[in-house]
Amino acid sequence: MNEIFFLVEDAPEGGYIAKALGESIFTEADSLEELHVNVRDAVRCHFDEDKVPKMIRLHFVHEEVLAV
C-alpha cells in the first residue's frame, strides 16, 4: 500500500476526529498540528514496519447547516 486516506471531521466538542478509509484506524486531536502527529503515530502503530504507507492523505469534511 502506497497511501492511506483519512476522513477528517470537526469534533462536536472541538478539535478533529480522523478515521481511516478501509482500515481500523481512528484518532482525534485538539489542533491541526496535533492531528498530524496523532495520525502518523496511529498509522505507524497499525502497520508492520515494512508495510507502512508512504503517503497519508487527509480529506477534510466541514458540515454547514443553513436555515431556510
N, C-alpha and C positions, 0 to 999 in steps of 0.2 A: 504494500500500500504506500503510495507516494504522498497522499494528502488525506486529511480528515477535516470534515466540516462540522462546525458548531452553530446551533441556532441560539442567539443571544437575545434575551428579553429583559425589560426593566422588571426588577423585583417589586412586588407590592409594597414592601417596607423600605424600599430604596435600594440602590445598587443594581446588580445584574445577576441573572441566572443564565448559565450556559449548559446546553445539552448537546452531546454529540449525535450526529445522524448515523445510524447503523451500528453504533457501539454503545455499550452501557457505561457511559462516562457522563458525569454531572458535576458541576462546581458552581460556586457563587462568589461574589466579591462586592465590596463597597465602592470601588473605583475602577476605572479602566486599567490603570497600571497594575492593580492587584488582580484583576481578571486575567490579564496577560500572563502573570506569574502562575496563577492557580490553574489555568488551562494547560500550560506547558507541563506543570507538575503532574496534573491528572493524567495527561497523555503518557508521560514517561512511566508512571506507576502502572498504567493499564497494559502496556505492551512490553514484550520482551525486548531487551536492548537492541537486538538485530532487526526488530520489526517496527520500531518507532517510525511513524510517518515523517517525512522530511519537511512537510508544509502543513500548517494549521490555518484554516480559513474560518473567520468569524463572520457570520451573517446576522446583522442586527435587525430586529423587528421592533418597531415602535407603534403601539396602538394609540389611535386618537379617537375620541368619542365626540361627535358633533350633535348639538341639539337641533331639533327641527323646528 
